């Protein structure tokens, strides 16, 4: 399925958060696509905020952040600096997926489809045109 949102304010990202939560998927992996500054980290921040977690930052340098709230464990991964598939394999990605209730991955282009077998996958593509973000969600 697919749904498109036109986002004019940060608060409107909550509509997409609500959609994700309504899907009731088990340990979904959310793939976030978009240019630098498109709002990938901000979307994760809005998701975490709705779960009661306030200190969300980009994991570009750490590669992986783990956010624990009362209700869930959220993985936030950023593959921006990862240049080879071998580096992804070194992260023990399946262990990360299994320890969280939901995993967000920024810059997932290097992920091979084999990595995601057996996991519910949601693709979110964010583009900007005239200060409006077009967000395509596919599941």
Backbone bond lengths (Angstrom), bond angles and torsions (degrees), N, CA, C in turn:
res aa  C-N    CA-C-N  psi(-1)  N-CA   C-N-CA  omega(-1)  CA-C   N-CA-C  phi
1 X - - - 1.437 - - 1.524 108.91 -
2 X 1.308 115.34 164.85 1.459 120.37 -177.86 1.530 109.47 -147.97
3 X 1.322 114.12 143.86 1.463 119.71 174.54 1.526 107.31 -142.00
4 X 1.333 116.62 140.01 1.463 121.95 179.65 1.521 109.14 -114.97
5 X 1.330 115.04 133.93 1.462 122.25 178.16 1.521 108.24 -118.34
6 X 1.318 117.45 140.89 1.462 122.75 170.47 1.522 106.19 -106.98
7 X 1.325 116.03 115.32 1.458 122.59 -171.04 1.526 109.93 -107.87
8 X 1.330 116.03 121.90 1.463 121.38 179.36 1.526 112.10 -107.90
9 X 1.345 117.18 -15.84 1.468 120.77 179.13 1.527 109.55 -143.15
10 X 1.308 115.97 156.47 1.462 121.75 -179.47 1.528 110.77 -57.29
11 X 1.320 116.33 -39.47 1.462 120.74 -178.33 1.529 112.20 -60.54
12 X 1.314 117.14 -28.97 1.464 120.75 -179.49 1.532 112.02 -68.30
13 X 1.341 117.32 -16.62 1.465 120.21 175.16 1.524 110.89 -62.07
14 X 1.326 116.56 -24.25 1.468 120.58 179.36 1.525 111.94 -59.83
15 X 1.329 117.86 -27.93 1.466 120.56 176.96 1.526 110.99 -63.60
16 X 1.329 116.47 -35.76 1.465 120.45 178.30 1.523 109.75 -74.49
17 X 1.324 116.74 -38.99 1.470 120.87 175.20 1.526 109.38 -57.07
18 X 1.320 116.60 -46.95 1.466 121.12 179.44 1.531 111.25 -59.59
19 X 1.330 116.39 -40.24 1.461 119.98 177.58 1.522 110.18 -60.85
20 X 1.338 117.32 -48.69 1.471 120.13 -179.40 1.516 111.42 -58.38
21 X 1.315 116.51 -45.11 1.459 120.35 -179.13 1.528 111.73 -65.28
22 X 1.323 117.60 -31.82 1.465 120.77 -178.82 1.523 112.76 -73.93
23 X 1.329 117.83 -17.29 1.460 121.07 -177.65 1.532 112.20 -71.59
24 X 1.331 117.03 -21.94 1.470 122.22 178.89 1.524 113.15 51.08
25 X 1.325 116.54 46.80 1.461 121.36 178.47 1.519 109.50 -88.09
26 X 1.331 116.17 150.08 1.467 121.15 179.83 1.523 109.20 -91.32
27 X 1.320 116.46 117.67 1.470 124.12 178.21 1.529 112.50 50.28
28 X 1.332 117.77 53.17 1.469 118.88 -178.77 1.528 112.15 -67.98
29 X 1.321 114.65 152.67 1.460 122.99 173.92 1.526 105.70 -111.12
30 X 1.332 115.97 119.52 1.456 121.92 -177.20 1.521 108.46 -104.09
31 X 1.324 116.39 116.08 1.457 122.74 -178.57 1.522 108.42 -94.92
32 X 1.331 116.12 120.46 1.468 121.67 -175.56 1.522 110.26 -106.74
33 X 1.316 115.91 116.65 1.458 122.90 179.67 1.525 109.76 -110.60
34 X 1.313 116.55 146.48 1.455 121.47 176.62 1.516 109.99 154.39
35 X 1.311 115.23 157.72 1.466 121.04 179.36 1.533 110.61 -68.05
36 X 1.324 115.91 168.86 1.464 120.92 174.26 1.525 107.98 -58.01
37 X 1.320 116.41 131.82 1.456 121.48 178.70 1.519 114.70 84.77
38 X 1.325 117.55 4.26 1.465 120.18 -178.40 1.526 112.51 -70.65
39 X 1.334 116.62 -28.71 1.461 119.89 179.34 1.520 114.38 120.91
40 X 1.326 117.61 18.88 1.463 120.69 -179.15 1.533 111.00 -62.99
41 X 1.327 116.61 -51.36 1.466 120.22 179.37 1.518 110.84 -65.92
42 X 1.306 117.37 -37.21 1.468 119.83 178.78 1.525 110.98 -63.13
43 X 1.331 116.94 -35.98 1.458 119.26 177.09 1.530 110.28 -63.85
44 X 1.332 116.97 -45.05 1.474 120.24 178.10 1.527 109.37 -61.33
45 X 1.319 116.75 -40.73 1.472 121.20 178.24 1.533 110.44 -58.56
46 X 1.325 117.69 -44.95 1.466 121.36 179.50 1.529 111.08 -64.39
47 X 1.333 116.44 -39.65 1.463 119.84 177.74 1.526 109.91 -61.68
48 X 1.329 116.24 -48.53 1.467 120.94 -178.64 1.526 111.62 -64.66
49 X 1.314 116.57 -39.81 1.460 120.93 179.03 1.533 110.42 -59.10
50 X 1.314 115.74 -40.38 1.466 120.28 179.21 1.536 111.61 -67.60
51 X 1.335 116.14 -19.26 1.463 121.12 177.80 1.529 111.85 -96.62
52 X 1.343 116.57 0.46 1.459 120.47 177.00 1.513 114.99 96.50
53 X 1.343 117.72 8.78 1.467 120.93 179.33 1.523 108.80 -107.22
54 X 1.339 116.85 126.98 1.465 119.86 -171.33 1.521 115.45 -106.26
55 X 1.310 119.53 -25.11 1.467 121.31 -174.17 1.529 111.27 -96.64
56 X 1.303 116.25 83.44 1.456 121.74 -179.71 1.523 108.42 -113.14
57 X 1.325 115.64 130.42 1.464 120.35 177.07 1.526 108.86 -136.41
58 X 1.295 115.78 164.77 1.456 120.91 -179.51 1.522 110.12 -68.66
59 X 1.336 117.42 131.05 1.464 120.01 177.87 1.528 113.46 -89.17
60 X 1.338 117.51 28.40 1.459 120.42 -177.17 1.527 112.19 -54.08
61 X 1.319 117.56 -43.57 1.462 119.60 -177.17 1.522 112.55 -86.69
62 X 1.312 118.32 -34.21 1.465 121.81 179.13 1.522 111.96 -84.86
63 X 1.288 118.39 -19.67 1.462 128.78 -176.97 1.526 111.82 75.75
64 X 1.335 118.79 -39.91 1.464 121.00 -176.42 1.523 110.78 -136.63
65 X 1.326 115.82 129.37 1.462 122.32 170.63 1.521 107.34 -119.05
66 X 1.315 115.38 145.22 1.459 122.35 176.81 1.515 108.03 -119.08
67 X 1.318 116.32 125.65 1.460 121.63 179.31 1.525 108.13 -115.72
68 X 1.327 116.17 122.77 1.461 120.31 178.98 1.514 109.52 -110.29
69 X 1.317 115.20 125.87 1.459 121.12 176.51 1.529 107.51 -117.30
70 X 1.309 116.36 178.97 1.468 119.96 177.71 1.521 111.46 -62.29
71 X 1.325 116.11 -32.40 1.461 120.35 -172.55 1.521 115.29 -101.06
72 X 1.321 117.57 -22.19 1.464 117.77 -175.29 1.520 112.78 -160.94
73 X 1.329 113.79 164.61 1.459 122.76 173.60 1.522 106.70 -110.03
74 X 1.339 116.00 125.97 1.459 122.37 -174.38 1.524 109.07 -116.96
75 X 1.327 116.53 123.48 1.462 122.14 173.35 1.524 108.70 -93.62
76 X 1.320 115.71 139.42 1.466 121.55 177.20 1.526 106.23 -132.97
77 X 1.314 115.97 111.58 1.466 122.64 -175.21 1.527 108.77 -117.63
78 X 1.328 115.59 141.87 1.460 120.75 178.12 1.527 108.23 -129.59
79 X 1.330 116.15 113.18 1.468 121.33 -178.45 1.530 112.81 -94.11
80 X 1.320 118.36 16.38 1.457 120.83 -176.51 1.533 111.92 -54.88
81 X 1.323 117.14 -42.47 1.466 120.83 -177.03 1.531 113.19 -87.15
82 X 1.316 117.54 -6.12 1.469 121.62 -179.49 1.528 108.18 -81.90
83 X 1.310 115.50 125.39 1.467 119.58 -175.80 1.527 113.43 -111.06
84 X 1.344 117.25 -14.79 1.466 119.69 -177.36 1.527 110.10 -134.35
85 X 1.321 116.37 145.16 1.457 122.46 179.55 1.526 110.70 -58.18
86 X 1.309 117.67 -33.44 1.465 121.53 -179.87 1.527 111.47 -57.50
87 X 1.321 116.61 -35.06 1.471 120.00 179.15 1.523 111.44 -67.20
88 X 1.317 116.92 -34.14 1.466 120.56 176.95 1.526 109.25 -66.12
89 X 1.324 116.54 -42.55 1.465 120.61 179.54 1.522 111.33 -61.01
90 X 1.328 117.64 -34.84 1.463 121.96 179.47 1.526 112.97 -66.92
91 X 1.322 117.53 -20.85 1.468 121.25 -177.87 1.525 113.40 -76.05
92 X 1.322 118.18 -8.87 1.469 121.81 -173.61 1.525 109.41 56.13
93 X 1.321 114.44 57.32 1.453 122.84 -172.50 1.525 113.08 -58.21
94 X 1.337 117.30 -34.39 1.464 119.58 -179.03 1.516 111.64 -67.67
95 X 1.315 116.74 -36.11 1.464 120.66 176.51 1.527 110.06 -63.17
96 X 1.320 116.05 -41.10 1.471 120.80 177.47 1.526 109.82 -62.34
97 X 1.332 117.33 -46.96 1.464 120.83 179.69 1.526 111.08 -58.37
98 X 1.324 116.23 -44.44 1.468 120.55 -174.79 1.520 113.05 -71.67
99 X 1.315 118.41 -28.93 1.462 121.00 -178.12 1.528 112.39 -80.02
100 X 1.311 117.69 -12.89 1.459 120.42 -178.70 1.512 112.18 -110.12
101 X 1.326 115.14 160.12 1.458 120.26 174.38 1.525 110.78 -85.63
102 X 1.334 115.87 -25.01 1.469 121.87 177.40 1.527 106.98 -152.96
103 X 1.328 116.17 144.34 1.463 121.64 179.80 1.523 109.05 -126.14
104 X 1.328 115.83 127.22 1.466 122.52 174.46 1.519 107.70 -105.38
105 X 1.338 117.13 131.85 1.463 121.36 179.00 1.519 109.37 -125.41
106 X 1.341 115.46 115.34 1.459 121.15 173.33 1.525 108.40 -86.67
107 X 1.321 117.10 145.25 1.462 124.10 -179.86 1.536 110.75 56.72
108 X 1.335 118.54 56.67 1.465 121.09 -175.26 1.527 114.80 -84.08
109 X 1.315 118.23 9.30 1.466 121.60 -172.08 1.532 113.76 -54.90
110 X 1.320 118.67 -32.00 1.461 120.84 -178.53 1.524 113.62 -78.06
111 X 1.306 116.82 -15.23 1.468 119.24 -178.87 1.520 109.86 -62.93
112 X 1.301 116.09 128.74 1.446 120.20 174.73 1.528 108.25 -82.66
113 X 1.301 117.06 150.25 1.463 120.15 -179.67 1.520 111.24 -56.59
114 X 1.339 116.84 -31.86 1.465 120.50 -179.88 1.519 112.13 -59.79
115 X 1.331 117.56 -30.77 1.465 120.74 179.72 1.523 111.17 -62.03
116 X 1.309 117.24 -28.86 1.459 121.36 -170.72 1.530 113.72 -102.34
117 X 1.330 117.67 3.43 1.465 120.03 178.38 1.522 109.82 -58.37
118 X 1.316 116.03 131.65 1.455 120.82 177.83 1.521 114.22 88.23
119 X 1.323 117.46 -2.42 1.467 120.89 179.66 1.524 109.82 -113.98
120 X 1.336 115.04 140.24 1.458 119.32 172.53 1.521 107.92 -70.36
121 X 1.315 116.83 126.32 1.462 121.50 -175.56 1.525 110.26 -115.54
122 X 1.315 114.68 135.51 1.460 122.49 174.93 1.521 106.75 -120.96
123 X 1.315 117.39 128.84 1.464 121.24 177.14 1.519 108.84 -106.01
124 X 1.329 115.23 129.62 1.458 121.05 176.50 1.520 107.81 -123.17
125 X 1.315 116.14 119.81 1.457 121.58 179.30 1.523 108.13 -113.98
126 X 1.335 116.09 123.33 1.461 121.63 -177.81 1.525 109.08 -113.38
127 X 1.323 116.06 123.73 1.464 120.85 174.85 1.527 108.04 -127.01
128 X 1.333 115.18 157.69 1.466 120.44 -177.74 1.522 109.16 -120.94
129 X 1.333 114.82 132.41 1.455 120.72 174.90 1.525 108.20 -144.84
130 X 1.315 116.82 119.34 1.469 122.26 -179.75 1.528 112.61 55.17
131 X 1.323 116.50 46.49 1.474 123.39 178.77 1.527 113.99 64.26
132 X 1.306 117.68 13.01 1.464 121.62 174.94 1.526 107.57 -114.40
133 X 1.321 114.77 132.44 1.456 119.05 178.82 1.531 108.92 -93.30
134 X 1.307 114.25 128.70 1.459 120.46 173.88 1.521 106.20 -99.93
135 X 1.322 115.72 119.55 1.456 120.83 -176.40 1.525 108.75 -116.94
136 X 1.318 114.49 116.57 1.471 121.13 178.74 1.522 107.75 -102.46
137 X 1.318 116.66 122.27 1.464 122.19 178.59 1.516 107.80 -112.29
138 X 1.338 116.16 125.67 1.462 122.10 178.47 1.521 109.15 -123.57
139 X 1.318 116.19 135.17 1.463 120.24 177.28 1.520 110.30 -145.37
